[in-house]
Amino acid sequence: MRVSLHAVQQLVQKSYARQTALTTGQAEYVCDTLRGLYESCQRRKLDRFLLPALRRASANADSLVAELDQLSRDAVEALATANGLLHGGIDSEEGVEAFCTAVDRFCAALTLRFEREELELFPVARVAIAGETWFAMAHQMLAHDAYREEHRVHLVTPPASRPSRVEHSQRQAPPVSYVH
């Protein structure tokens, strides 16, 4: 995720920031990418399983969890600003600057959140969450993965409907003879 955030930030800083206007397609691409990154962040197992367990286990982490939640809200607000600019049209240098600033705020908020999770949240969780709770979380994660796998849409053609090797070879062009 960090790599993707950095890539979007670099695109905006190096390509878009120097423009006097942005096309709808350019701005939509960035907003769609940011929305996808945010949604991916919200679907992480950390957000689904670890944070709720930490909230139940210890009040010592409440301020840190609140700060992480605020960073997520900051990212959402920045994304809303970028979307608002997109829908209003970005046809001036000021509009481009405001859009680029909103994208930078989004990326900075999520990057800071990821850093704080690594440096502060994980050490607190290791101490605050009991061993049985870790095992219960692992069980929930495995059950969640199994459910998702079971309900995943299979994009691969089922083997029964694939042509047999004989049918496949008959559809091929006739063999070519090479003259030596």
Biotite code that builds the C-alpha atoms (Angstrom):
import biotite.structure as struc

atoms = struc.array([
    struc.Atom([0.000, 0.000, 0.000], chain_id="A", res_id=1, res_name="MET", atom_name="CA", element="C"),
    struc.Atom([2.797, 2.376, 0.806], chain_id="A", res_id=2, res_name="ARG", atom_name="CA", element="C"),
    struc.Atom([4.328, 1.811, -2.597], chain_id="A", res_id=3, res_name="VAL", atom_name="CA", element="C"),
    struc.Atom([0.998, 2.581, -4.261], chain_id="A", res_id=4, res_name="SER", atom_name="CA", element="C"),
    struc.Atom([0.512, 5.700, -2.159], chain_id="A", res_id=5, res_name="LEU", atom_name="CA", element="C"),
    struc.Atom([4.007, 6.852, -3.050], chain_id="A", res_id=6, res_name="HIS", atom_name="CA", element="C"),
    struc.Atom([3.426, 6.155, -6.753], chain_id="A", res_id=7, res_name="ALA", atom_name="CA", element="C"),
    struc.Atom([0.239, 8.233, -6.822], chain_id="A", res_id=8, res_name="VAL", atom_name="CA", element="C"),
    struc.Atom([1.920, 11.009, -4.900], chain_id="A", res_id=9, res_name="GLN", atom_name="CA", element="C"),
    struc.Atom([4.862, 11.029, -7.330], chain_id="A", res_id=10, res_name="GLN", atom_name="CA", element="C"),
    struc.Atom([2.539, 11.070, -10.346], chain_id="A", res_id=11, res_name="LEU", atom_name="CA", element="C"),
    struc.Atom([0.668, 14.042, -8.997], chain_id="A", res_id=12, res_name="VAL", atom_name="CA", element="C"),
    struc.Atom([3.775, 15.942, -7.881], chain_id="A", res_id=13, res_name="GLN", atom_name="CA", element="C"),
    struc.Atom([5.829, 15.343, -11.009], chain_id="A", res_id=14, res_name="LYS", atom_name="CA", element="C"),
    struc.Atom([3.177, 15.391, -13.722], chain_id="A", res_id=15, res_name="SER", atom_name="CA", element="C"),
    struc.Atom([0.009, 17.080, -12.571], chain_id="A", res_id=16, res_name="TYR", atom_name="CA", element="C"),
    struc.Atom([1.346, 19.846, -10.329], chain_id="A", res_id=17, res_name="ALA", atom_name="CA", element="C"),
    struc.Atom([2.977, 21.612, -13.291], chain_id="A", res_id=18, res_name="ARG", atom_name="CA", element="C"),
    struc.Atom([-0.184, 21.731, -15.361], chain_id="A", res_id=19, res_name="GLN", atom_name="CA", element="C"),
    struc.Atom([-2.566, 24.663, -15.605], chain_id="A", res_id=20, res_name="THR", atom_name="CA", element="C"),
    struc.Atom([-5.603, 22.363, -15.770], chain_id="A", res_id=21, res_name="ALA", atom_name="CA", element="C"),
    struc.Atom([-6.421, 18.680, -15.424], chain_id="A", res_id=22, res_name="LEU", atom_name="CA", element="C"),
    struc.Atom([-8.633, 16.621, -17.642], chain_id="A", res_id=23, res_name="THR", atom_name="CA", element="C"),
    struc.Atom([-11.549, 14.822, -16.090], chain_id="A", res_id=24, res_name="THR", atom_name="CA", element="C"),
    struc.Atom([-9.839, 11.535, -16.928], chain_id="A", res_id=25, res_name="GLY", atom_name="CA", element="C"),
    struc.Atom([-6.647, 12.498, -15.100], chain_id="A", res_id=26, res_name="GLN", atom_name="CA", element="C"),
    struc.Atom([-8.484, 13.543, -11.964], chain_id="A", res_id=27, res_name="ALA", atom_name="CA", element="C"),
    struc.Atom([-10.855, 10.545, -12.084], chain_id="A", res_id=28, res_name="GLU", atom_name="CA", element="C"),
    struc.Atom([-7.911, 8.163, -12.365], chain_id="A", res_id=29, res_name="TYR", atom_name="CA", element="C"),
    struc.Atom([-6.292, 9.623, -9.256], chain_id="A", res_id=30, res_name="VAL", atom_name="CA", element="C"),
    struc.Atom([-9.547, 9.756, -7.266], chain_id="A", res_id=31, res_name="CYS", atom_name="CA", element="C"),
    struc.Atom([-10.442, 6.178, -8.230], chain_id="A", res_id=32, res_name="ASP", atom_name="CA", element="C"),
    struc.Atom([-6.962, 5.025, -7.235], chain_id="A", res_id=33, res_name="THR", atom_name="CA", element="C"),
    struc.Atom([-7.173, 6.807, -3.880], chain_id="A", res_id=34, res_name="LEU", atom_name="CA", element="C"),
    struc.Atom([-10.640, 5.403, -3.236], chain_id="A", res_id=35, res_name="ARG", atom_name="CA", element="C"),
    struc.Atom([-9.383, 1.906, -3.990], chain_id="A", res_id=36, res_name="GLY", atom_name="CA", element="C"),
    struc.Atom([-6.417, 2.353, -1.660], chain_id="A", res_id=37, res_name="LEU", atom_name="CA", element="C"),
    struc.Atom([-8.647, 3.598, 1.135], chain_id="A", res_id=38, res_name="TYR", atom_name="CA", element="C"),
    struc.Atom([-11.086, 0.723, 0.692], chain_id="A", res_id=39, res_name="GLU", atom_name="CA", element="C"),
    struc.Atom([-8.190, -1.743, 0.707], chain_id="A", res_id=40, res_name="SER", atom_name="CA", element="C"),
    struc.Atom([-6.961, -0.170, 3.916], chain_id="A", res_id=41, res_name="CYS", atom_name="CA", element="C"),
    struc.Atom([-10.376, -0.613, 5.523], chain_id="A", res_id=42, res_name="GLN", atom_name="CA", element="C"),
    struc.Atom([-10.536, -4.279, 4.468], chain_id="A", res_id=43, res_name="ARG", atom_name="CA", element="C"),
    struc.Atom([-7.209, -5.152, 6.050], chain_id="A", res_id=44, res_name="ARG", atom_name="CA", element="C"),
    struc.Atom([-7.250, -7.773, 8.759], chain_id="A", res_id=45, res_name="LYS", atom_name="CA", element="C"),
    struc.Atom([-5.693, -5.250, 11.096], chain_id="A", res_id=46, res_name="LEU", atom_name="CA", element="C"),
    struc.Atom([-8.798, -3.065, 10.865], chain_id="A", res_id=47, res_name="ASP", atom_name="CA", element="C"),
    struc.Atom([-11.256, -5.972, 10.927], chain_id="A", res_id=48, res_name="ARG", atom_name="CA", element="C"),
    struc.Atom([-9.750, -8.059, 13.699], chain_id="A", res_id=49, res_name="PHE", atom_name="CA", element="C"),
    struc.Atom([-6.799, -6.519, 15.552], chain_id="A", res_id=50, res_name="LEU", atom_name="CA", element="C"),
    struc.Atom([-8.214, -3.074, 16.338], chain_id="A", res_id=51, res_name="LEU", atom_name="CA", element="C"),
    struc.Atom([-11.525, -4.395, 17.742], chain_id="A", res_id=52, res_name="PRO", atom_name="CA", element="C"),
    struc.Atom([-9.630, -6.928, 19.872], chain_id="A", res_id=53, res_name="ALA", atom_name="CA", element="C"),
    struc.Atom([-7.300, -4.205, 21.122], chain_id="A", res_id=54, res_name="LEU", atom_name="CA", element="C"),
    struc.Atom([-10.242, -1.947, 21.982], chain_id="A", res_id=55, res_name="ARG", atom_name="CA", element="C"),
    struc.Atom([-11.776, -4.758, 24.047], chain_id="A", res_id=56, res_name="ARG", atom_name="CA", element="C"),
    struc.Atom([-8.504, -5.763, 25.689], chain_id="A", res_id=57, res_name="ALA", atom_name="CA", element="C"),
    struc.Atom([-7.059, -2.515, 26.898], chain_id="A", res_id=58, res_name="SER", atom_name="CA", element="C"),
    struc.Atom([-8.000, 1.059, 27.562], chain_id="A", res_id=59, res_name="ALA", atom_name="CA", element="C"),
    struc.Atom([-4.292, 1.950, 27.388], chain_id="A", res_id=60, res_name="ASN", atom_name="CA", element="C"),
    struc.Atom([-4.450, 1.927, 23.602], chain_id="A", res_id=61, res_name="ALA", atom_name="CA", element="C"),
    struc.Atom([-7.566, 4.098, 23.315], chain_id="A", res_id=62, res_name="ASP", atom_name="CA", element="C"),
    struc.Atom([-5.707, 7.309, 22.549], chain_id="A", res_id=63, res_name="SER", atom_name="CA", element="C"),
    struc.Atom([-3.513, 5.637, 19.919], chain_id="A", res_id=64, res_name="LEU", atom_name="CA", element="C"),
    struc.Atom([-6.519, 3.977, 18.277], chain_id="A", res_id=65, res_name="VAL", atom_name="CA", element="C"),
    struc.Atom([-8.354, 7.320, 18.308], chain_id="A", res_id=66, res_name="ALA", atom_name="CA", element="C"),
    struc.Atom([-5.361, 8.978, 16.617], chain_id="A", res_id=67, res_name="GLU", atom_name="CA", element="C"),
    struc.Atom([-5.272, 6.242, 13.966], chain_id="A", res_id=68, res_name="LEU", atom_name="CA", element="C"),
    struc.Atom([-8.999, 6.706, 13.396], chain_id="A", res_id=69, res_name="ASP", atom_name="CA", element="C"),
    struc.Atom([-8.430, 10.449, 13.027], chain_id="A", res_id=70, res_name="GLN", atom_name="CA", element="C"),
    struc.Atom([-5.761, 9.820, 10.392], chain_id="A", res_id=71, res_name="LEU", atom_name="CA", element="C"),
    struc.Atom([-8.287, 7.725, 8.469], chain_id="A", res_id=72, res_name="SER", atom_name="CA", element="C"),
    struc.Atom([-10.858, 10.519, 8.748], chain_id="A", res_id=73, res_name="ARG", atom_name="CA", element="C"),
    struc.Atom([-8.234, 12.991, 7.510], chain_id="A", res_id=74, res_name="ASP", atom_name="CA", element="C"),
    struc.Atom([-7.661, 10.782, 4.470], chain_id="A", res_id=75, res_name="ALA", atom_name="CA", element="C"),
    struc.Atom([-11.417, 10.592, 3.798], chain_id="A", res_id=76, res_name="VAL", atom_name="CA", element="C"),
    struc.Atom([-11.725, 14.379, 4.046], chain_id="A", res_id=77, res_name="GLU", atom_name="CA", element="C"),
    struc.Atom([-8.826, 14.853, 1.629], chain_id="A", res_id=78, res_name="ALA", atom_name="CA", element="C"),
    struc.Atom([-10.414, 12.377, -0.787], chain_id="A", res_id=79, res_name="LEU", atom_name="CA", element="C"),
    struc.Atom([-13.739, 14.217, -0.511], chain_id="A", res_id=80, res_name="ALA", atom_name="CA", element="C"),
    struc.Atom([-11.954, 17.481, -1.324], chain_id="A", res_id=81, res_name="THR", atom_name="CA", element="C"),
    struc.Atom([-10.278, 15.910, -4.381], chain_id="A", res_id=82, res_name="ALA", atom_name="CA", element="C"),
    struc.Atom([-13.620, 14.455, -5.537], chain_id="A", res_id=83, res_name="ASN", atom_name="CA", element="C"),
    struc.Atom([-15.317, 17.821, -5.055], chain_id="A", res_id=84, res_name="GLY", atom_name="CA", element="C"),
    struc.Atom([-12.679, 19.510, -7.171], chain_id="A", res_id=85, res_name="LEU", atom_name="CA", element="C"),
    struc.Atom([-13.031, 16.790, -9.812], chain_id="A", res_id=86, res_name="LEU", atom_name="CA", element="C"),
    struc.Atom([-16.771, 17.313, -10.095], chain_id="A", res_id=87, res_name="HIS", atom_name="CA", element="C"),
    struc.Atom([-16.362, 21.079, -10.204], chain_id="A", res_id=88, res_name="GLY", atom_name="CA", element="C"),
    struc.Atom([-13.756, 20.861, -12.952], chain_id="A", res_id=89, res_name="GLY", atom_name="CA", element="C"),
    struc.Atom([-10.062, 21.531, -12.494], chain_id="A", res_id=90, res_name="ILE", atom_name="CA", element="C"),
    struc.Atom([-9.452, 24.181, -15.097], chain_id="A", res_id=91, res_name="ASP", atom_name="CA", element="C"),
    struc.Atom([-7.123, 26.620, -13.351], chain_id="A", res_id=92, res_name="SER", atom_name="CA", element="C"),
    struc.Atom([-3.709, 26.616, -11.703], chain_id="A", res_id=93, res_name="GLU", atom_name="CA", element="C"),
    struc.Atom([-5.408, 27.176, -8.344], chain_id="A", res_id=94, res_name="GLU", atom_name="CA", element="C"),
    struc.Atom([-7.673, 24.190, -8.920], chain_id="A", res_id=95, res_name="GLY", atom_name="CA", element="C"),
    struc.Atom([-4.705, 22.004, -9.872], chain_id="A", res_id=96, res_name="VAL", atom_name="CA", element="C"),
    struc.Atom([-2.832, 23.160, -6.776], chain_id="A", res_id=97, res_name="GLU", atom_name="CA", element="C"),
    struc.Atom([-5.831, 22.453, -4.525], chain_id="A", res_id=98, res_name="ALA", atom_name="CA", element="C"),
    struc.Atom([-6.266, 18.999, -6.097], chain_id="A", res_id=99, res_name="PHE", atom_name="CA", element="C"),
    struc.Atom([-2.579, 18.158, -5.676], chain_id="A", res_id=100, res_name="CYS", atom_name="CA", element="C"),
    struc.Atom([-2.672, 19.379, -2.068], chain_id="A", res_id=101, res_name="THR", atom_name="CA", element="C"),
    struc.Atom([-5.688, 17.173, -1.332], chain_id="A", res_id=102, res_name="ALA", atom_name="CA", element="C"),
    struc.Atom([-3.917, 14.147, -2.839], chain_id="A", res_id=103, res_name="VAL", atom_name="CA", element="C"),
    struc.Atom([-0.788, 14.913, -0.782], chain_id="A", res_id=104, res_name="ASP", atom_name="CA", element="C"),
    struc.Atom([-2.903, 15.184, 2.394], chain_id="A", res_id=105, res_name="ARG", atom_name="CA", element="C"),
    struc.Atom([-4.544, 11.844, 1.643], chain_id="A", res_id=106, res_name="PHE", atom_name="CA", element="C"),
    struc.Atom([-1.219, 10.108, 1.046], chain_id="A", res_id=107, res_name="CYS", atom_name="CA", element="C"),
    struc.Atom([0.430, 11.722, 4.066], chain_id="A", res_id=108, res_name="ALA", atom_name="CA", element="C"),
    struc.Atom([-2.426, 10.732, 6.386], chain_id="A", res_id=109, res_name="ALA", atom_name="CA", element="C"),
    struc.Atom([-2.412, 7.071, 5.354], chain_id="A", res_id=110, res_name="LEU", atom_name="CA", element="C"),
    struc.Atom([1.386, 6.869, 5.295], chain_id="A", res_id=111, res_name="THR", atom_name="CA", element="C"),
    struc.Atom([1.546, 8.270, 8.826], chain_id="A", res_id=112, res_name="LEU", atom_name="CA", element="C"),
    struc.Atom([-1.156, 5.832, 9.911], chain_id="A", res_id=113, res_name="ARG", atom_name="CA", element="C"),
    struc.Atom([0.834, 2.864, 8.542], chain_id="A", res_id=114, res_name="PHE", atom_name="CA", element="C"),
    struc.Atom([4.015, 4.078, 10.251], chain_id="A", res_id=115, res_name="GLU", atom_name="CA", element="C"),
    struc.Atom([2.256, 4.511, 13.585], chain_id="A", res_id=116, res_name="ARG", atom_name="CA", element="C"),
    struc.Atom([0.674, 1.073, 13.284], chain_id="A", res_id=117, res_name="GLU", atom_name="CA", element="C"),
    struc.Atom([4.085, -0.507, 12.791], chain_id="A", res_id=118, res_name="GLU", atom_name="CA", element="C"),
    struc.Atom([5.973, 1.501, 15.378], chain_id="A", res_id=119, res_name="LEU", atom_name="CA", element="C"),
    struc.Atom([3.346, 1.944, 18.088], chain_id="A", res_id=120, res_name="GLU", atom_name="CA", element="C"),
    struc.Atom([0.261, -0.210, 17.585], chain_id="A", res_id=121, res_name="LEU", atom_name="CA", element="C"),
    struc.Atom([1.879, -3.612, 17.116], chain_id="A", res_id=122, res_name="PHE", atom_name="CA", element="C"),
    struc.Atom([4.059, -3.344, 20.248], chain_id="A", res_id=123, res_name="PRO", atom_name="CA", element="C"),
    struc.Atom([1.038, -2.261, 22.313], chain_id="A", res_id=124, res_name="VAL", atom_name="CA", element="C"),
    struc.Atom([-1.070, -5.094, 20.884], chain_id="A", res_id=125, res_name="ALA", atom_name="CA", element="C"),
    struc.Atom([1.582, -7.699, 21.692], chain_id="A", res_id=126, res_name="ARG", atom_name="CA", element="C"),
    struc.Atom([1.459, -6.701, 25.346], chain_id="A", res_id=127, res_name="VAL", atom_name="CA", element="C"),
    struc.Atom([-2.229, -5.890, 25.741], chain_id="A", res_id=128, res_name="ALA", atom_name="CA", element="C"),
    struc.Atom([-3.855, -8.838, 23.956], chain_id="A", res_id=129, res_name="ILE", atom_name="CA", element="C"),
    struc.Atom([-3.824, -12.182, 25.756], chain_id="A", res_id=130, res_name="ALA", atom_name="CA", element="C"),
    struc.Atom([-2.681, -15.379, 24.075], chain_id="A", res_id=131, res_name="GLY", atom_name="CA", element="C"),
    struc.Atom([-6.176, -16.878, 23.884], chain_id="A", res_id=132, res_name="GLU", atom_name="CA", element="C"),
    struc.Atom([-7.398, -13.752, 22.117], chain_id="A", res_id=133, res_name="THR", atom_name="CA", element="C"),
    struc.Atom([-4.614, -14.032, 19.523], chain_id="A", res_id=134, res_name="TRP", atom_name="CA", element="C"),
    struc.Atom([-5.704, -17.597, 18.816], chain_id="A", res_id=135, res_name="PHE", atom_name="CA", element="C"),
    struc.Atom([-9.362, -16.529, 18.588], chain_id="A", res_id=136, res_name="ALA", atom_name="CA", element="C"),
    struc.Atom([-8.389, -13.754, 16.162], chain_id="A", res_id=137, res_name="MET", atom_name="CA", element="C"),
    struc.Atom([-6.383, -16.184, 14.056], chain_id="A", res_id=138, res_name="ALA", atom_name="CA", element="C"),
    struc.Atom([-9.405, -18.495, 13.938], chain_id="A", res_id=139, res_name="HIS", atom_name="CA", element="C"),
    struc.Atom([-11.638, -15.592, 12.858], chain_id="A", res_id=140, res_name="GLN", atom_name="CA", element="C"),
    struc.Atom([-9.137, -14.620, 10.149], chain_id="A", res_id=141, res_name="MET", atom_name="CA", element="C"),
    struc.Atom([-8.970, -18.173, 8.824], chain_id="A", res_id=142, res_name="LEU", atom_name="CA", element="C"),
    struc.Atom([-12.761, -18.463, 8.837], chain_id="A", res_id=143, res_name="ALA", atom_name="CA", element="C"),
    struc.Atom([-13.003, -15.122, 7.026], chain_id="A", res_id=144, res_name="HIS", atom_name="CA", element="C"),
    struc.Atom([-10.469, -16.245, 4.404], chain_id="A", res_id=145, res_name="ASP", atom_name="CA", element="C"),
    struc.Atom([-12.319, -19.532, 3.901], chain_id="A", res_id=146, res_name="ALA", atom_name="CA", element="C"),
    struc.Atom([-15.622, -17.704, 3.483], chain_id="A", res_id=147, res_name="TYR", atom_name="CA", element="C"),
    struc.Atom([-14.137, -15.303, 0.947], chain_id="A", res_id=148, res_name="ARG", atom_name="CA", element="C"),
    struc.Atom([-12.529, -18.150, -0.975], chain_id="A", res_id=149, res_name="GLU", atom_name="CA", element="C"),
    struc.Atom([-15.766, -20.118, -0.976], chain_id="A", res_id=150, res_name="GLU", atom_name="CA", element="C"),
    struc.Atom([-17.780, -17.161, -2.262], chain_id="A", res_id=151, res_name="HIS", atom_name="CA", element="C"),
    struc.Atom([-15.199, -15.882, -4.719], chain_id="A", res_id=152, res_name="ARG", atom_name="CA", element="C"),
    struc.Atom([-16.350, -15.673, -8.313], chain_id="A", res_id=153, res_name="VAL", atom_name="CA", element="C"),
    struc.Atom([-14.254, -18.026, -10.370], chain_id="A", res_id=154, res_name="HIS", atom_name="CA", element="C"),
    struc.Atom([-13.020, -16.299, -13.486], chain_id="A", res_id=155, res_name="LEU", atom_name="CA", element="C"),
    struc.Atom([-11.348, -19.423, -14.824], chain_id="A", res_id=156, res_name="VAL", atom_name="CA", element="C"),
    struc.Atom([-13.398, -21.609, -17.153], chain_id="A", res_id=157, res_name="THR", atom_name="CA", element="C"),
    struc.Atom([-14.350, -24.849, -15.403], chain_id="A", res_id=158, res_name="PRO", atom_name="CA", element="C"),
    struc.Atom([-12.386, -27.839, -16.730], chain_id="A", res_id=159, res_name="PRO", atom_name="CA", element="C"),
    struc.Atom([-15.531, -29.620, -17.982], chain_id="A", res_id=160, res_name="ALA", atom_name="CA", element="C"),
    struc.Atom([-16.297, -26.857, -20.475], chain_id="A", res_id=161, res_name="SER", atom_name="CA", element="C"),
    struc.Atom([-12.755, -26.555, -21.814], chain_id="A", res_id=162, res_name="ARG", atom_name="CA", element="C"),
    struc.Atom([-12.075, -28.202, -25.174], chain_id="A", res_id=163, res_name="PRO", atom_name="CA", element="C"),
    struc.Atom([-10.230, -31.488, -25.000], chain_id="A", res_id=164, res_name="SER", atom_name="CA", element="C"),
    struc.Atom([-6.688, -31.684, -26.345], chain_id="A", res_id=165, res_name="ARG", atom_name="CA", element="C"),
    struc.Atom([-7.952, -33.448, -29.451], chain_id="A", res_id=166, res_name="VAL", atom_name="CA", element="C"),
    struc.Atom([-10.569, -30.752, -30.103], chain_id="A", res_id=167, res_name="GLU", atom_name="CA", element="C"),
    struc.Atom([-7.995, -28.069, -29.434], chain_id="A", res_id=168, res_name="HIS", atom_name="CA", element="C"),
    struc.Atom([-5.451, -29.598, -31.809], chain_id="A", res_id=169, res_name="SER", atom_name="CA", element="C"),
    struc.Atom([-8.107, -29.939, -34.516], chain_id="A", res_id=170, res_name="GLN", atom_name="CA", element="C"),
    struc.Atom([-8.780, -26.219, -34.327], chain_id="A", res_id=171, res_name="ARG", atom_name="CA", element="C"),
    struc.Atom([-5.137, -25.459, -34.923], chain_id="A", res_id=172, res_name="GLN", atom_name="CA", element="C"),
    struc.Atom([-3.749, -24.791, -38.387], chain_id="A", res_id=173, res_name="ALA", atom_name="CA", element="C"),
    struc.Atom([-2.299, -27.760, -40.224], chain_id="A", res_id=174, res_name="PRO", atom_name="CA", element="C"),
    struc.Atom([1.333, -28.541, -39.471], chain_id="A", res_id=175, res_name="PRO", atom_name="CA", element="C"),
    struc.Atom([3.884, -26.609, -41.438], chain_id="A", res_id=176, res_name="VAL", atom_name="CA", element="C"),
    struc.Atom([6.639, -28.510, -43.213], chain_id="A", res_id=177, res_name="SER", atom_name="CA", element="C"),
    struc.Atom([10.025, -26.922, -43.094], chain_id="A", res_id=178, res_name="TYR", atom_name="CA", element="C"),
    struc.Atom([12.211, -27.265, -46.117], chain_id="A", res_id=179, res_name="VAL", atom_name="CA", element="C"),
    struc.Atom([15.831, -27.800, -45.297], chain_id="A", res_id=180, res_name="HIS", atom_name="CA", element="C"),
])
